Amino acid sequence: MNKNWCDNAWEASSLNYKKITELKFIKGLINGSLTQDRFSYYIQQDSIYLGEYGRVLAGIGAKLSNPTYRSLFLKFAADTVFVEQELHREFQKTLKSNIESETSPVCLLYTSFLHKQLAIEPIEVAIAAILPCFVIYGKVGNYIKANQTKTENPYQQWINTYGGEEFTKAIKQAEQITNDLAKNTTEEIRKKMIETYIMSTRMEYMFWDSAYKLEKWPLNEK
């Protein structure tokens, strides 16, 4: 049976996903031992990231000529990101972490990379860049749910969101669009899509890792 583009992209980046599941941050979510300061840092940076991610999704939607694809991407930008931001706001109340945070080095790198793909690359490549955020979060959410070792996990609401059916539905829709576009483009662009997809999975790893390390800018004196 022939693999579609998304299958090939996932196979090419599967080792990066395996490394993500081995991160201390993920292990801390699994057993509920992740310290509150690390989760708070993550929530703050992910809120910043999602704001930029939503803009890229909307930008992709505006560039798509297929009206069905366009409406779906605009829906991703409006609905999916809104739900995630609401979840973040709830955690910010619980964690008492409403202080505005500076964008971390990794968050800035990742969001700048996504904006660059949208600005200068073919639309297929831009979509390949945003896809790992969908796919990896879904897989990580399900992985954590399947391996949880604590019944009363303080991060259960977050886990349920990313391991839930609605998020899985959005992933499948995004993958179907990507497969259709990849099928109808050139081999050169498909290769660039794979390279971009892999790069985004690397940045997903860096994002989780930077949260555990409470990454800060050097030369940060004021």
C-alpha positions in Angstrom: 0.0 0.0 0.0 1.4 3.4 -1.0 2.0 5.9 1.7 0.6 9.4 1.5 2.8 12.5 2.1 1.9 12.8 5.8 2.9 9.1 6.4 6.2 9.8 4.7 6.8 13.0 6.7 6.0 11.3 10.0 8.3 8.4 9.2 11.1 10.8 8.4 10.6 12.6 11.7 9.6 9.7 14.0 12.9 9.7 15.9 12.4 13.3 16.8 9.0 12.4 18.2 10.5 9.6 20.2 13.0 12.0 21.7 10.1 14.3 22.7 8.4 11.5 24.6 11.7 11.0 26.5 11.9 14.6 27.7 11.8 15.3 31.4 9.0 17.8 30.8 6.8 15.1 29.3 7.7 12.5 32.0 6.7 15.1 34.6 3.3 15.5 32.9 2.8 11.8 32.9 3.4 11.3 36.6 2.2 14.7 37.7 5.5 15.6 39.2 6.3 18.5 36.9 7.0 21.6 39.0 4.5 24.4 38.9 7.1 27.0 37.8 8.0 24.9 34.8 4.4 24.4 33.8 3.7 28.1 34.3 6.6 29.0 32.1 5.4 26.7 29.4 1.8 28.1 29.6 3.1 31.6 29.3 5.3 30.8 26.3 2.7 28.7 24.6 0.2 31.5 24.8 2.6 33.7 23.0 3.3 31.0 20.5 -0.4 30.4 19.9 -1.0 34.0 19.1 1.5 33.9 16.3 0.5 30.4 15.2 -3.1 31.6 14.8 -1.9 34.5 12.6 0.1 32.0 10.4 -3.0 29.7 10.2 -5.1 32.7 9.1 -2.5 33.8 6.6 -2.4 30.3 5.1 -6.2 30.3 4.9 -6.2 33.6 3.0 -3.7 32.2 0.4 -5.6 29.0 -0.3 -7.7 29.0 -3.5 -9.8 26.0 -2.5 -12.8 27.5 -0.6 -13.2 24.4 1.6 -9.6 24.4 2.5 -9.6 28.1 3.1 -12.6 28.0 5.4 -11.1 25.1 7.4 -7.8 27.0 8.0 -9.7 30.1 9.0 -11.7 27.8 11.4 -8.5 26.4 12.8 -7.2 29.9 13.4 -10.5 31.1 15.0 -11.8 28.1 16.9 -8.9 25.7 17.7 -6.6 28.4 18.9 -9.4 30.1 20.9 -10.1 26.9 22.8 -6.4 26.4 23.6 -6.1 30.0 24.7 -9.1 29.6 27.0 -7.5 26.5 28.5 -4.3 28.6 29.1 -6.2 31.3 30.8 -7.8 28.8 33.2 -4.4 27.5 34.1 -3.0 31.0 34.5 -5.7 31.7 37.1 -4.8 28.5 39.0 -1.1 29.0 38.8 -1.4 32.7 39.5 0.9 33.4 36.6 -0.8 36.4 34.9 2.4 38.4 34.7 3.3 39.3 31.1 6.3 37.2 30.0 9.0 38.1 27.5 9.1 35.8 24.5 11.8 33.2 25.0 14.6 32.6 22.5 13.1 29.3 21.3 9.6 30.7 21.1 10.9 33.6 19.0 12.9 31.2 16.8 9.9 28.9 16.2 7.3 31.6 15.5 9.8 33.5 13.2 10.4 30.3 11.3 6.7 29.8 10.7 6.2 33.4 9.6 9.1 33.0 7.2 7.6 30.0 5.5 4.3 31.8 5.1 6.0 34.9 3.7 8.5 33.4 1.1 7.7 29.7 0.5 5.0 28.0 -1.5 1.8 27.5 0.4 2.4 23.7 0.5 5.6 24.4 2.5 3.9 26.8 4.8 1.3 24.1 5.7 4.1 21.5 6.2 5.6 23.9 8.7 2.5 24.3 10.9 1.5 20.6 10.7 3.8 19.2 13.4 2.2 21.4 16.0 -1.1 19.7 15.3 0.3 16.2 15.0 2.8 16.1 17.8 0.5 17.7 20.4 -2.2 15.1 19.5 0.3 12.2 19.8 1.9 13.5 22.9 -1.6 14.0 24.5 -2.6 10.5 23.7 0.9 9.2 24.8 0.6 10.8 28.2 -3.0 9.6 28.7 -1.9 6.0 27.9 1.1 6.1 30.2 -0.3 8.1 33.2 0.8 6.8 36.6 -1.2 9.2 38.8 -5.0 9.4 39.1 -5.1 12.9 40.4 -2.8 14.7 38.0 -2.8 18.6 38.4 -2.4 18.9 34.6 -5.2 16.5 33.7 -7.3 19.3 32.0 -4.4 20.0 29.6 -3.8 16.3 28.9 -7.5 15.8 28.2 -7.6 18.7 25.7 -4.7 17.5 23.6 -5.7 13.8 23.8 -9.3 14.5 23.0 -11.6 13.7 20.0 -12.0 17.3 18.9 -8.3 17.9 18.6 -7.9 14.6 16.8 -10.6 15.6 14.3 -8.7 18.9 13.5 -5.4 16.9 13.0 -7.1 14.6 10.5 -8.6 17.6 8.6 -5.2 19.3 8.4 -3.5 16.2 7.3 -6.0 15.5 4.5 -5.5 19.0 3.2 -1.7 18.6 3.3 -1.9 15.2 1.5 -4.1 16.7 -1.2 -1.8 19.6 -1.8 1.3 17.5 -1.8 -0.2 15.1 -4.3 -0.8 17.9 -6.8 2.6 19.7 -6.5 6.1 19.0 -7.7 8.6 16.6 -6.4 10.9 19.5 -5.5 8.2 21.1 -3.4 7.3 17.8 -1.7 11.0 17.4 -0.7 11.1 21.0 0.7 7.9 20.1 2.6 9.5 17.2 4.3 12.6 19.2 5.2 10.4 21.9 6.7 8.2 19.4 8.6 11.3 17.8 10.1 12.6 21.3 11.2 9.3 22.0 12.9 9.5 18.8 14.8 12.9 19.8 16.0 11.5 23.0 17.2 8.7 21.2 19.0 11.4 19.3 20.9 13.3 22.5 21.7 10.1 24.2 22.9 9.3 21.5 25.5 12.9 21.3 26.5 13.3 25.1 27.0 10.2 25.1 29.3 11.8 22.5 31.6 15.1 24.4 31.6 13.2 27.7 32.3 15.2 29.2 29.4 16.1 32.9 29.6 17.8 35.4 27.4 21.5 36.0 27.9 22.6 39.6 28.5 19.2 40.4 30.0 20.3 43.3 32.3 17.9 46.2 32.4 
